[in-house]
Amino acid sequence: MDAEAQKLVESGKLTEKAAEQLGKLKPGTFCLHKSWGFGRVTEWNLLLNQIVIDFASKKAHPMQVQYAAENLTPLAREHFLARKANNLTSIKTLARDEPVAVVRNIVESLGGQATVAQIGEWLVNDVLTEAEWKRWWESTKKLLKASGAFSIPAKNTEPIQLRGEGVSHTDELIASFNKARQPKEQIAALEQIIRFHQQFKEPEKQLQPFIATIENMAVRNQKMHPELAFEFIIARDDLLGRVPQLRTTHIGLTLPKLILEEEKRLILVLPKLPAAKEKRVLQALPSALGPRWTERALCLMQGSHGRMVTQIPRILSEAGQHAELRTMLERSIREHSATSEMLAWLCHGRERWSELITPELLGAIFATLEREQHGNAGRASKLHRALVEDRQLLGDIFKKTDVAVARDAMRRLQLSPLFDELTKRSLLARIVKVYPELESMIIGTQPQERTMPLIVSWSSLEKRKAEYEQLVKVKIPENSREIALARSYGDLSENFEFKAAKQMQSVLMRRKAELEQMLHNARGTSFENVDTSRVSIGTIIRLRSVETNKEETYTILGAWDGEPERHIISYQTATGQALLGHKLGESVSLNTDHGVSQFLIVSIQPSPPDETAPVPTLPKESAVEAAIAE
């Protein structure tokens, strides 16, 4: 014990235990304080019962000897913080040349385990910049896993640990798989085994037992959860491909056979798979389905949503089926059967499909958006956004077409209920940019367009009113409260909640303006006592094809009525406009799957009246004004 410290013990100013601890805090020693952090003892002044420490935030800070002995932790010279303070340059060199050694030193200095955040805290700013740290850690993490000396958790919030003696990385991987109870956990553990398969010294002995387990899990899950069966089989195939010594224990359990058995459910199964595994299944279609794989892939594309619409064309092109894909796209555009996602994908990648970017594509877009209109409750689809936000799209569609076709498209756009007036004018202006001679169509029709009434059924009018009531009485007030709450969080420049609430406010107010305009122009009717001497709104028309004698029936109703699958159409659609005004026995030209065809009007009957009664308290316009006033 130090002589001066002994005097303090004898005088009762220091306990013997504290004196022993003080002996480890000689001047020059590095230490840690739970509040002030890392420091260095600079001098003793035991006559004044003090020692002096340089902390980062408190230089030459005096502490009473007893307090210092109880609250300071002395650091060994090999502690990472001590090494960094003594020679920062050597630590920077070590981080560059031997990153694993740096992490080991940090983990050992923290008692054998450390989180990613703790490691970053000791390196960022003096050893590495923030940008350097992110790149450094991504590469170092791979080296740590490959070294086998560290246990690397799946989550960054959990600590990295040094492995105990005799515990290898491969033992941990095997234990992790055996401990997993849920299929998803087993698949995740299996993927780690595949990733580090080279570390297994005796793969046949260590991994062969897993093959039977994987295959049994695939069979067990196929009936209720076929997507898990696909994941297990794909993982099994990956393991067999990387470790040639392994062999299947279930002859006939292959990915192509599984595809064949689950062919009818593929449309439901594929979206549940991760993107890479979904692609693996699609790439296996030829071996599973033989010559009909192309047709099946095209059907999947037409019936699916999201990423499959992007994946399938790429796979078809890679397999040399570009012509078949183009033929399917042409047919689906002509028949108006293309999905919204397909058309949005085609518009986005139109440079590769220039021969399909024609006014016929715009007709398919309008038809699809009309089908979507009633189901989306005002929510703009990806296709709607593509048409409105891509300012070059309409120019590309009309750059090689006749002015008469452009004029017809502008007329349809002017009658369309799909867009508010400002958006409609913007779209019309894009066509006029290609054909300046059509500018008079905009100038000449704006006054009429603003005052042109919309004929609607009472039921559809009541739905729009209910939507408006929900908007102004529930959604907008709720959004206002969210904005006020988000504003209370402070610092609006970094306030994500405030920005999101303000963006939603724009969407709600835009929809409110659209509904107000719609309700202002709407004229409700029950379709009673309609004129059946000619095709009018509220009639059922039976047509007979001049070429095939085949008959079709259409019911023409209001602007917001439309059920294409039941042949109920709005009078504003292209078919409705073509039929209106014609009499019994007259011939009309309509667009069909095979181009323009002639039809005879065989009968004109009144449609069943709309029995939905309007709100009796106020006339329509007064009711709308009252709703708006609220």
C-alpha positions as CSV (number, residue, x, y, z in Angstrom):
1,M,0.0,0.0,0.0
2,D,1.2,3.5,-0.8
3,A,2.7,5.3,2.2
4,E,0.6,8.4,1.8
5,A,-2.5,6.3,1.4
6,Q,-1.5,4.4,4.6
7,K,-1.5,7.7,6.5
8,L,-5.1,8.4,5.3
9,V,-6.2,5.0,6.4
10,E,-4.7,5.5,9.8
11,S,-6.3,8.9,10.1
12,G,-9.7,7.4,9.3
13,K,-10.1,9.3,6.0
14,L,-9.8,6.2,3.8
15,T,-10.8,2.6,4.3
16,E,-8.3,-0.2,3.6
17,K,-10.3,-1.5,0.7
18,A,-10.4,2.0,-0.9
19,A,-6.7,2.3,-0.3
20,E,-6.1,-0.9,-2.3
21,Q,-8.3,0.4,-5.1
22,L,-6.5,3.7,-5.0
23,G,-3.2,1.9,-5.6
24,K,-4.6,0.9,-9.0
25,L,-5.3,4.6,-9.9
26,K,-1.7,5.9,-10.0
27,P,-1.1,9.1,-12.1
28,G,-1.2,8.2,-15.8
29,T,-3.8,5.4,-15.3
30,F,-6.8,5.4,-17.5
31,C,-10.2,4.9,-15.9
32,L,-14.0,5.0,-16.4
33,H,-16.7,6.8,-14.4
34,K,-20.3,5.8,-14.9
35,S,-21.4,9.4,-15.6
36,W,-18.4,11.2,-16.9
37,G,-17.0,8.4,-19.0
38,F,-13.4,7.8,-20.0
39,G,-10.6,9.7,-18.2
40,R,-7.0,9.8,-17.1
41,V,-5.6,10.3,-13.6
42,T,-3.2,13.2,-13.8
43,E,-2.0,13.7,-10.2
44,W,-2.5,12.8,-6.5
45,N,-2.8,15.5,-3.9
46,L,-3.4,13.4,-0.8
47,L,-2.6,16.2,1.6
48,L,-5.8,17.8,0.4
49,N,-7.5,14.3,0.2
50,Q,-7.9,14.6,-3.6
51,I,-6.9,13.1,-6.9
52,V,-7.2,14.9,-10.2
53,I,-8.6,13.3,-13.4
54,D,-8.9,14.6,-17.0
55,F,-12.3,13.6,-18.4
56,A,-13.3,14.5,-21.9
57,S,-15.9,17.0,-20.6
58,K,-14.1,17.9,-17.3
59,K,-10.4,18.7,-17.5
60,A,-8.4,18.7,-14.2
61,H,-11.4,17.5,-12.3
62,P,-10.6,17.0,-8.5
63,M,-12.3,14.1,-6.6
64,Q,-12.2,13.1,-3.0
65,V,-10.0,10.1,-2.5
66,Q,-12.6,7.8,-1.0
67,Y,-15.2,8.7,-3.6
68,A,-12.7,8.2,-6.4
69,A,-11.7,4.8,-5.1
70,E,-15.3,3.7,-5.0
71,N,-16.5,5.1,-8.3
72,L,-13.6,4.9,-10.7
73,T,-12.8,1.7,-12.6
74,P,-9.1,1.5,-13.6
75,L,-8.5,0.3,-17.1
76,A,-5.7,-2.1,-18.2
77,R,-3.2,-0.9,-20.8
78,E,-4.7,-3.3,-23.3
79,H,-8.2,-1.9,-22.9
80,F,-9.4,-0.5,-26.2
81,L,-10.1,3.0,-24.9
82,A,-6.6,3.1,-23.3
83,R,-5.0,1.9,-26.5
84,K,-6.9,4.5,-28.5
85,A,-5.9,7.3,-26.1
86,N,-2.3,6.3,-26.1
87,N,-1.9,5.8,-29.9
88,L,-4.9,6.8,-32.1
89,T,-2.9,6.4,-35.3
90,S,-2.1,2.7,-34.6
91,I,-5.8,2.0,-33.9
92,K,-6.8,3.6,-37.2
93,T,-4.2,1.4,-39.0
94,L,-5.5,-1.7,-37.2
95,A,-9.1,-0.8,-38.1
96,R,-8.0,-0.7,-41.7
97,D,-5.8,-3.8,-41.8
98,E,-7.2,-6.1,-39.1
99,P,-10.8,-5.1,-38.4
100,V,-11.6,-8.4,-36.7
101,A,-8.8,-7.7,-34.1
102,V,-10.3,-4.3,-33.4
103,V,-13.8,-5.8,-32.7
104,R,-12.3,-8.5,-30.6
105,N,-10.5,-5.9,-28.5
106,I,-13.7,-3.9,-28.1
107,V,-15.8,-6.9,-27.1
108,E,-13.2,-8.1,-24.6
109,S,-13.0,-4.6,-23.2
110,L,-16.8,-4.7,-22.6
111,G,-16.7,-8.0,-20.8
112,G,-17.1,-10.5,-23.7
113,Q,-20.1,-9.0,-25.5
114,A,-21.0,-5.7,-27.3
115,T,-23.9,-4.4,-29.4
116,V,-23.3,-2.8,-32.8
117,A,-24.2,0.5,-31.3
118,Q,-21.5,0.2,-28.6
119,I,-18.9,-0.8,-31.1
120,G,-19.9,2.2,-33.3
121,E,-19.8,4.6,-30.3
122,W,-16.1,3.7,-29.6
123,L,-15.1,4.0,-33.3
124,V,-17.1,6.8,-34.9
125,N,-15.7,10.4,-35.0
126,D,-12.1,9.7,-34.0
127,V,-11.3,6.3,-35.7
128,L,-13.9,6.4,-38.5
129,T,-16.3,9.0,-39.9
130,E,-20.0,8.2,-39.9
131,A,-19.9,7.3,-43.7
132,E,-16.8,5.2,-43.3
133,W,-18.3,3.4,-40.3
134,K,-21.3,2.1,-42.3
135,R,-19.1,0.7,-45.1
136,W,-16.5,-0.6,-42.6
137,W,-19.1,-2.5,-40.5
138,E,-20.8,-4.2,-43.4
139,S,-17.5,-5.7,-44.6
140,T,-16.2,-6.4,-41.0
141,K,-19.4,-8.3,-40.1
142,K,-18.8,-10.7,-42.9
143,L,-15.2,-11.3,-41.7
144,L,-16.5,-11.8,-38.1
145,K,-18.9,-14.5,-39.3
146,A,-16.2,-16.2,-41.4
147,S,-13.8,-16.2,-38.5
148,G,-16.0,-18.4,-36.4
149,A,-14.8,-16.8,-33.2
150,F,-17.9,-14.6,-32.7
151,S,-21.6,-15.3,-32.2
152,I,-23.4,-12.8,-34.5
153,P,-27.1,-12.3,-33.7
154,A,-29.7,-11.7,-36.3
155,K,-30.8,-8.4,-34.7
156,N,-28.4,-5.4,-34.3
157,T,-29.9,-4.7,-30.9
158,E,-28.6,-8.0,-29.5
159,P,-25.0,-8.3,-28.4
160,I,-22.1,-9.9,-30.4
161,Q,-20.4,-12.4,-28.2
162,L,-17.0,-14.1,-28.1
163,R,-17.5,-17.9,-28.4
164,G,-16.6,-20.0,-25.5
165,E,-13.8,-22.6,-25.8
166,G,-15.0,-25.6,-27.9
167,V,-18.1,-23.9,-29.3
168,S,-17.7,-23.5,-33.1
169,H,-19.8,-21.5,-35.5
170,T,-21.0,-24.7,-37.1
171,D,-22.1,-26.1,-33.7
172,E,-24.1,-22.9,-33.2
173,L,-25.8,-23.1,-36.6
174,I,-26.8,-26.7,-36.0
175,A,-28.1,-25.9,-32.5
176,S,-30.1,-22.9,-33.9
177,F,-31.8,-25.2,-36.5
178,N,-32.6,-27.9,-33.9
179,K,-33.9,-25.3,-31.5
180,A,-36.3,-23.7,-34.1
181,R,-39.9,-24.8,-33.7
182,Q,-41.8,-22.7,-36.3
183,P,-41.3,-23.4,-40.0
184,K,-40.2,-19.8,-40.7
185,E,-37.6,-20.1,-37.9
186,Q,-36.3,-23.4,-39.4
187,I,-36.1,-21.8,-42.9
188,A,-34.1,-18.8,-41.5
189,A,-31.7,-21.2,-39.6
190,L,-31.4,-23.4,-42.7
191,E,-30.4,-20.4,-44.8
192,Q,-27.6,-19.6,-42.4
193,I,-26.3,-23.2,-42.7
194,I,-26.4,-22.8,-46.5
195,R,-24.5,-19.5,-46.3
196,F,-21.7,-20.9,-44.2
197,H,-21.7,-24.4,-45.6
198,Q,-17.9,-24.2,-46.3
199,Q,-17.2,-24.1,-42.5
200,F,-18.5,-27.6,-42.0
201,K,-15.5,-30.0,-41.8
202,E,-17.6,-33.2,-42.1
203,P,-20.7,-32.0,-44.1
204,E,-22.0,-35.5,-44.8
205,K,-22.0,-36.4,-41.1
206,Q,-23.1,-33.0,-39.9
207,L,-25.7,-32.0,-42.5
208,Q,-27.2,-35.2,-44.0
209,P,-29.6,-35.6,-41.1
210,F,-31.1,-32.2,-42.0
211,I,-32.1,-33.3,-45.5
212,A,-34.7,-35.8,-44.2
213,T,-36.0,-33.1,-41.7
214,I,-36.3,-30.5,-44.5
215,E,-38.2,-32.9,-46.8
216,N,-40.5,-34.1,-44.1
217,M,-41.4,-30.4,-43.3
218,A,-42.1,-29.7,-46.9
219,V,-44.5,-32.7,-47.2
220,R,-46.1,-31.8,-43.9
221,N,-46.8,-28.2,-44.9
222,Q,-47.8,-28.6,-48.5
223,K,-51.6,-29.0,-48.0
224,M,-52.2,-26.1,-45.6
225,H,-49.2,-23.8,-46.3
226,P,-47.8,-24.7,-49.8
227,E,-45.6,-21.5,-49.8
228,L,-43.6,-23.1,-46.9
229,A,-43.2,-26.3,-48.9
230,F,-41.7,-24.3,-51.7
231,E,-39.3,-22.6,-49.4
232,F,-38.2,-25.9,-47.8
233,I,-37.6,-27.5,-51.2
234,I,-35.7,-24.5,-52.6
235,A,-33.5,-24.5,-49.5
236,R,-33.0,-28.2,-49.8
237,D,-31.9,-27.9,-53.4
238,D,-29.5,-25.0,-52.5
239,L,-27.9,-27.2,-49.8
240,L,-27.6,-30.2,-52.2
241,G,-26.1,-28.0,-54.8
242,R,-23.4,-26.5,-52.5
243,V,-22.5,-29.8,-50.7
244,P,-22.2,-32.6,-53.4
245,Q,-21.8,-35.3,-50.7
246,L,-25.4,-34.8,-49.5
247,R,-28.3,-36.7,-51.1
248,T,-32.1,-36.6,-51.1
249,T,-34.0,-39.1,-49.0
250,H,-37.3,-38.5,-50.7
251,I,-37.0,-39.5,-54.4
252,G,-39.5,-37.5,-56.5
253,L,-39.9,-34.6,-54.2
254,T,-38.7,-32.0,-56.6
255,L,-39.4,-28.3,-57.3
256,P,-40.9,-29.1,-60.8
257,K,-43.2,-31.8,-59.3
258,L,-44.3,-29.4,-56.6
259,I,-45.1,-26.8,-59.2
260,L,-47.2,-29.3,-61.2
261,E,-49.1,-30.4,-58.1
262,E,-49.8,-26.8,-57.0
263,E,-50.4,-25.3,-60.4
264,K,-53.9,-24.2,-59.6
265,R,-52.8,-22.4,-56.4
266,L,-49.6,-20.8,-57.9
267,I,-51.4,-17.4,-58.3
268,L,-52.0,-17.4,-54.5
269,V,-48.7,-19.0,-53.4
270,L,-46.2,-17.0,-55.3
271,P,-46.9,-13.6,-53.8
272,K,-46.3,-15.1,-50.3
273,L,-42.7,-16.1,-51.2
274,P,-39.7,-13.8,-51.0
275,A,-38.9,-12.2,-54.3
276,A,-35.8,-14.4,-55.0
277,K,-37.7,-17.6,-54.3
278,E,-40.7,-16.4,-56.3
279,K,-38.2,-16.0,-59.2
280,R,-36.8,-19.5,-58.7
281,V,-40.3,-21.0,-59.0
282,L,-41.0,-19.0,-62.2
283,Q,-37.7,-20.0,-63.7
284,A,-38.7,-23.7,-63.0
285,L,-41.9,-23.4,-64.9
286,P,-40.5,-24.8,-68.2
287,S,-39.2,-28.0,-66.6
288,A,-42.4,-28.4,-64.7
289,L,-45.0,-27.7,-67.3
290,G,-43.3,-28.4,-70.6
291,P,-44.5,-26.6,-73.8
292,R,-47.4,-25.0,-72.0
293,W,-45.3,-23.1,-69.5
294,T,-45.4,-19.9,-71.6
295,E,-49.2,-19.8,-71.6
296,R,-49.2,-20.5,-67.9
297,A,-46.7,-17.7,-67.2
298,L,-48.8,-15.3,-69.2
299,C,-51.9,-16.3,-67.3
300,L,-50.1,-15.7,-64.0
301,M,-49.0,-12.2,-65.2
302,Q,-52.6,-11.3,-66.2
303,G,-54.0,-12.5,-62.9
304,S,-51.4,-11.2,-60.5
305,H,-50.4,-8.0,-58.9
306,G,-47.2,-6.3,-57.9
307,R,-43.7,-7.8,-58.5
308,M,-44.8,-10.8,-60.6
309,V,-45.9,-8.4,-63.3
310,T,-42.3,-7.3,-63.5
311,Q,-40.7,-10.7,-62.9
312,I,-42.6,-12.7,-65.6
313,P,-41.7,-10.5,-68.6
314,R,-38.1,-10.7,-67.7
315,I,-38.1,-14.5,-67.4
316,L,-40.1,-14.8,-70.7
317,S,-37.6,-12.5,-72.5
318,E,-34.6,-14.5,-71.0
319,A,-36.2,-17.7,-72.4
320,G,-36.6,-16.2,-75.9
321,Q,-40.4,-15.8,-75.6
322,H,-40.5,-12.1,-76.3
323,A,-42.8,-12.5,-79.3
324,E,-45.4,-14.5,-77.3
325,L,-45.3,-11.8,-74.6
326,R,-45.9,-9.1,-77.1
327,T,-48.8,-11.0,-78.6
328,M,-50.4,-11.4,-75.2
329,L,-50.0,-7.7,-74.4
330,E,-51.5,-6.7,-77.8
331,R,-54.5,-9.0,-77.2
332,S,-55.0,-7.8,-73.6
333,I,-54.9,-4.1,-74.7
334,R,-57.3,-4.8,-77.6
335,E,-59.7,-6.7,-75.4
336,H,-59.3,-4.3,-72.5
337,S,-58.4,-7.2,-70.2
338,A,-55.0,-6.0,-69.1
339,T,-54.8,-5.4,-65.3
340,S,-53.9,-2.0,-63.9
341,E,-50.5,-3.2,-62.8
342,M,-49.7,-4.6,-66.3
343,L,-50.6,-1.3,-68.0
344,A,-48.6,0.7,-65.4
345,W,-45.6,-1.6,-66.0
346,L,-46.0,-1.2,-69.8
347,C,-46.1,2.6,-69.5
348,H,-43.1,2.7,-67.3
349,G,-41.0,0.5,-69.6
350,R,-42.5,1.7,-72.9
351,E,-39.1,2.3,-74.5
352,R,-38.9,-1.5,-75.1
353,W,-42.5,-1.7,-76.3
354,S,-42.8,1.3,-78.6
355,E,-45.0,-0.6,-81.0
356,L,-47.7,-0.9,-78.3
357,I,-47.7,2.7,-77.2
358,T,-50.6,3.8,-79.3
359,P,-54.0,5.4,-78.7
360,E,-55.4,1.9,-78.3
361,L,-53.3,1.7,-75.1
362,L,-55.0,4.9,-73.9
363,G,-58.4,3.3,-74.5
364,A,-57.3,0.3,-72.4
365,I,-56.1,2.6,-69.7
366,F,-59.4,4.4,-69.6
367,A,-61.4,1.2,-69.5
368,T,-59.3,-0.2,-66.6
369,L,-59.5,3.1,-64.6
370,E,-63.3,3.1,-65.1
371,R,-63.5,-0.5,-63.7
372,E,-61.4,0.6,-60.7
373,Q,-63.2,3.9,-60.0
374,H,-66.0,2.5,-57.8
375,G,-63.9,0.1,-55.8
376,N,-61.1,2.5,-54.9
377,A,-63.1,5.1,-53.0
378,G,-61.0,7.9,-54.3
379,R,-57.6,6.2,-53.9
380,A,-55.5,6.8,-57.0
381,S,-54.0,3.6,-58.4
382,K,-50.5,3.2,-59.8
383,L,-51.9,3.4,-63.3
384,H,-53.8,6.6,-62.5
385,R,-50.6,8.2,-61.1
386,A,-48.6,7.0,-64.2
387,L,-51.1,8.7,-66.6
388,V,-51.3,11.9,-64.6
389,E,-47.7,12.3,-63.4
390,D,-45.8,11.0,-66.4
391,R,-45.9,14.2,-68.5
392,Q,-44.3,12.5,-71.6
393,L,-46.7,9.5,-71.8
394,L,-49.5,11.1,-73.8
395,G,-47.0,12.7,-76.1
396,D,-45.5,9.3,-76.8
397,I,-48.9,7.7,-77.4
398,F,-50.0,10.3,-80.0
399,K,-46.7,11.2,-81.7
400,K,-47.3,8.8,-84.6
401,T,-51.1,8.8,-84.9
402,D,-53.6,10.7,-87.1
403,V,-55.1,14.0,-85.8
404,A,-58.6,12.6,-86.1
405,V,-57.7,9.8,-83.6
406,A,-56.3,12.4,-81.2
407,R,-59.5,14.5,-81.6
408,D,-61.7,11.5,-80.6
409,A,-59.4,10.8,-77.6
410,M,-59.8,14.4,-76.5
411,R,-63.6,14.1,-76.7
412,R,-63.6,11.0,-74.6
413,L,-61.3,12.6,-72.1
414,Q,-63.6,15.7,-71.9
415,L,-66.5,13.4,-71.1
416,S,-64.6,11.2,-68.7
417,P,-65.6,11.2,-64.9
418,L,-62.1,9.9,-64.0
419,F,-60.3,13.2,-63.5
420,D,-61.0,16.5,-61.8
421,E,-61.2,19.5,-64.1
422,L,-57.6,20.7,-63.5
423,T,-56.2,17.3,-64.2
424,K,-58.3,16.9,-67.2
425,R,-57.1,20.2,-68.6
426,S,-53.5,19.2,-68.0
427,L,-54.0,15.9,-69.9
428,L,-55.7,17.7,-72.8
429,A,-52.9,20.2,-73.0
430,R,-50.4,17.4,-73.4
431,I,-52.2,16.2,-76.5
432,V,-52.5,19.7,-77.8
433,K,-48.8,20.0,-77.5
434,V,-48.5,17.3,-80.1
435,Y,-51.4,18.7,-82.2
436,P,-51.6,22.5,-81.7
437,E,-54.5,22.6,-84.2
438,L,-56.7,21.0,-81.6
439,E,-56.3,23.8,-79.1
440,S,-59.7,25.2,-80.1
441,M,-61.3,22.0,-78.6
442,I,-60.2,23.1,-75.1
443,I,-61.0,26.8,-75.5
444,G,-64.4,26.2,-77.1
445,T,-65.6,23.6,-74.6
446,Q,-64.5,24.8,-71.3
447,P,-67.7,26.9,-70.4
448,Q,-69.9,24.0,-71.4
449,E,-67.8,21.5,-69.6
450,R,-68.1,23.5,-66.4
451,T,-71.8,23.6,-66.5
452,M,-72.6,20.2,-68.1
453,P,-74.8,18.2,-65.7
454,L,-74.1,14.6,-64.7
455,I,-77.0,12.2,-64.9
456,V,-76.7,9.8,-62.0
457,S,-78.8,7.2,-60.2
458,W,-80.2,8.1,-56.8
459,S,-78.3,5.1,-55.3
460,S,-74.9,6.3,-56.7
461,L,-75.7,9.9,-55.6
462,E,-76.4,8.8,-52.1
463,K,-73.1,6.8,-52.0
464,R,-71.2,9.9,-53.1
465,K,-73.0,12.0,-50.5
466,A,-72.2,9.4,-47.8
467,E,-68.5,9.5,-48.8
468,Y,-68.6,13.3,-48.6
469,E,-70.2,13.2,-45.2
470,Q,-67.6,10.7,-44.0
471,L,-64.8,12.9,-45.4
472,V,-65.9,16.3,-43.9
473,K,-67.2,15.0,-40.6
474,V,-64.7,12.2,-39.7
475,K,-61.6,11.9,-41.9
476,I,-60.7,15.6,-42.2
477,P,-61.2,16.4,-38.5
478,E,-59.2,13.3,-37.6
479,N,-56.4,14.4,-39.9
480,S,-56.5,17.9,-38.3
481,R,-56.0,16.4,-34.9
482,E,-53.1,14.3,-36.2
483,I,-51.5,17.5,-37.6
484,A,-51.9,19.3,-34.3
485,L,-50.5,16.3,-32.4
486,A,-47.5,15.9,-34.8
487,R,-46.8,19.7,-34.6
488,S,-46.5,19.3,-30.8
489,Y,-43.5,17.0,-31.3
490,G,-41.5,20.1,-32.5
491,D,-38.8,20.6,-35.1
492,L,-41.0,20.3,-38.2
493,S,-38.1,19.9,-40.6
494,E,-37.3,16.5,-39.1
495,N,-40.9,15.6,-38.0
496,F,-42.0,12.6,-40.2
497,E,-45.4,12.4,-38.5
498,F,-46.1,16.1,-39.4
499,K,-45.1,15.6,-43.0
500,A,-47.2,12.5,-43.4
501,A,-50.2,14.1,-41.8
502,K,-49.8,17.2,-44.1
503,Q,-49.5,15.0,-47.2
504,M,-52.7,13.1,-46.1
505,Q,-54.4,16.5,-45.7
506,S,-53.6,17.4,-49.3
507,V,-55.1,14.0,-50.5
508,L,-58.3,14.6,-48.4
509,M,-58.8,18.2,-49.5
510,R,-58.3,17.2,-53.1
511,R,-60.9,14.5,-52.8
512,K,-63.2,16.9,-51.0
513,A,-63.0,19.4,-53.9
514,E,-63.6,16.6,-56.4
515,L,-66.7,15.4,-54.5
516,E,-68.0,18.9,-54.2
517,Q,-67.7,19.5,-58.0
518,M,-69.3,16.1,-58.7
519,L,-72.2,16.7,-56.3
520,H,-72.7,20.2,-57.7
521,N,-73.1,18.9,-61.3
522,A,-75.0,15.7,-60.4
523,R,-78.7,15.3,-61.3
524,G,-80.3,12.3,-59.7
525,T,-82.9,10.1,-61.4
526,S,-84.6,6.8,-60.9
527,F,-84.7,6.1,-64.7
528,E,-88.5,5.9,-64.7
529,N,-90.6,6.7,-67.8
530,V,-87.6,6.7,-70.1
531,D,-88.0,7.2,-73.8
532,T,-87.6,3.8,-75.5
533,S,-88.2,5.0,-79.0
534,R,-84.4,5.5,-79.1
535,V,-81.4,4.4,-77.0
536,S,-81.4,6.7,-73.9
537,I,-80.1,6.7,-70.4
538,G,-82.0,4.1,-68.5
539,T,-82.6,1.6,-71.3
540,I,-81.6,-2.0,-71.9
541,I,-80.4,-2.5,-75.5
542,R,-80.1,-5.9,-77.2
543,L,-77.6,-6.0,-80.1
544,R,-77.1,-8.6,-82.9
545,S,-73.8,-8.9,-84.7
546,V,-74.2,-8.4,-88.4
547,E,-71.3,-10.9,-89.0
548,T,-71.9,-13.7,-86.5
549,N,-75.6,-13.2,-85.5
550,K,-74.4,-13.4,-81.9
551,E,-76.5,-11.2,-79.5
552,E,-75.2,-8.9,-76.7
553,T,-77.2,-6.9,-74.1
554,Y,-76.2,-3.6,-72.6
555,T,-77.8,-1.5,-69.8
556,I,-77.0,2.2,-70.1
557,L,-77.3,4.0,-66.7
558,G,-75.9,7.1,-65.0
559,A,-72.3,8.5,-65.0
560,W,-71.4,6.7,-61.8
561,D,-73.1,3.4,-62.6
562,G,-71.0,0.7,-64.1
563,E,-70.6,-3.1,-63.7
564,P,-68.8,-4.3,-66.9
565,E,-69.1,-7.9,-65.9
566,R,-72.9,-7.5,-66.1
567,H,-72.8,-5.3,-69.2
568,I,-74.1,-2.3,-67.1
569,I,-72.3,0.7,-68.5
570,S,-72.2,4.5,-67.9
571,Y,-73.6,6.7,-70.6
572,Q,-70.2,8.4,-70.6
573,T,-68.3,5.3,-71.8
574,A,-67.2,5.0,-75.4
575,T,-69.9,2.2,-76.0
576,G,-72.6,4.3,-74.3
577,Q,-71.8,7.3,-76.4
578,A,-71.8,5.2,-79.6
579,L,-75.3,3.8,-78.8
580,L,-77.2,6.9,-77.5
581,G,-79.8,8.3,-79.8
582,H,-80.0,5.3,-82.2
583,K,-83.4,3.8,-82.9
584,L,-84.7,0.2,-83.2
585,G,-83.4,-1.5,-86.3
586,E,-80.5,0.9,-86.8
587,S,-76.9,-0.2,-87.3
588,V,-74.1,1.0,-85.0
589,S,-70.3,0.5,-85.1
590,L,-68.7,-0.7,-81.8
591,N,-65.1,-1.7,-80.9
592,T,-64.8,-5.4,-80.2
593,D,-62.0,-7.9,-79.6
594,H,-61.4,-8.1,-83.3
595,G,-61.6,-4.5,-84.2
596,V,-64.7,-2.4,-85.3
597,S,-67.8,-4.5,-85.9
598,Q,-71.4,-3.6,-87.0
599,F,-74.4,-4.4,-84.8
600,L,-78.2,-4.1,-85.3
601,I,-80.3,-2.8,-82.5
602,V,-82.8,-5.6,-81.9
603,S,-84.7,-4.2,-78.9
604,I,-84.8,-1.2,-76.6
605,Q,-86.4,-1.8,-73.2
606,P,-86.7,0.3,-70.0
607,S,-84.3,-0.7,-67.2
608,P,-85.7,-1.5,-63.8
609,P,-86.2,1.8,-61.9
610,D,-83.7,2.8,-59.1
611,E,-85.8,2.4,-56.0
612,T,-83.4,4.3,-53.8
613,A,-85.3,7.4,-52.6
614,P,-83.4,10.7,-52.4
615,V,-83.0,12.4,-49.0
616,P,-86.5,14.0,-48.5
617,T,-85.5,17.0,-46.3
618,L,-83.8,19.2,-48.9
619,P,-83.6,19.5,-52.6
620,K,-80.4,18.0,-54.0
621,E,-78.5,21.3,-54.5
622,S,-79.5,22.6,-51.0
623,A,-78.4,19.3,-49.4
624,V,-75.0,19.6,-51.1
625,E,-74.6,23.2,-50.1
626,A,-75.4,22.3,-46.5
627,A,-72.8,19.5,-46.6
628,I,-70.2,21.9,-48.0
629,A,-71.1,24.5,-45.4
630,E,-70.3,22.1,-42.6
